[in-house]
Amino acid sequence: MKKIVLFAFNGEFMCFMHVLLNASDMNKKGYDVRIVIEGAATKLIPELALEGNPLYALYSSAKEKELIDGVCRACSHKMGTSKAAEAQGLRLLDDMSGHPGMARYREQGFEIITF
């Protein structure tokens, strides 16, 4: 089975939409796929959970399928969205000086793709 982790750093909706679309597509095709929300993308967390948001359905589906492995603790704190992430049931990842490290995913056999 192919193992892919998508690290979403970019805080623009259009970029994050492609993260969600690719994760969904890979999941349908049998990949073990994960999303890590990092950097400026952490600012999107509260907005993505609003029903009127164009990405709401994709985001909700990714959460339901447990494709979102977690959110950067340090960046979500800096962006003021860590509480929103926790309220949505998302894990705060901090194994690398407060940020999610990529080495852990490589050690588990994941290919890393950054957005």
Secondary structure, DSSP 8 states (H G I E B T S, - for coil): --EEEEEE----HHHHHHHHHHHHHHHHTT-EEEEEE-GGGGGGHHHHTSTTSTTHHHHHHHHHTT-EEEEEHHHHHHHT-HHHHHHTT--EE-TBTTB--SHHHHHTT-EEEE-
